[in-house]
Amino acid sequence: MTDFDPVELKRIRWHSRRGLLELDLVLERFLAQRFDSLSPAEMSAYKALLELPDNDFLDVVNGKTDLDDPAIMQIVEILRAI
C-alpha cells in the first residue's frame, strides 16, 4: 500500500474495532490479511463500509443483505471470504 497517510491508516484501523464480537473477528482477520494491500479505491469503499451501524454491517458481512454500491460490495466479498 502506498501513498496513504500513516495517521489516517491508524485511524481507519481504530475505527475497524466494533462492538460486536462476530464482526470484530472478521475485521481483525481482514486487517491482518488484506488491509495493507488495498488500492485507494478499495480503501475508500472500506471507509464507507465502516460508516454502517454494527448490526447492519454484520448483516451485510453475513450475507443477509447486500448493498447497492458495487465498490463496497467488492470489499464485502473479501470480508465474506475471510
ABEGO torsion letter per residue (X at the ends): XBGBBAAAAAAAAAAABBABAAAAAAAAAAAAAAAAABBAAAAAAAAAAAABBAAAAAAAAAGABBBABAAAAAAAAAAAAX
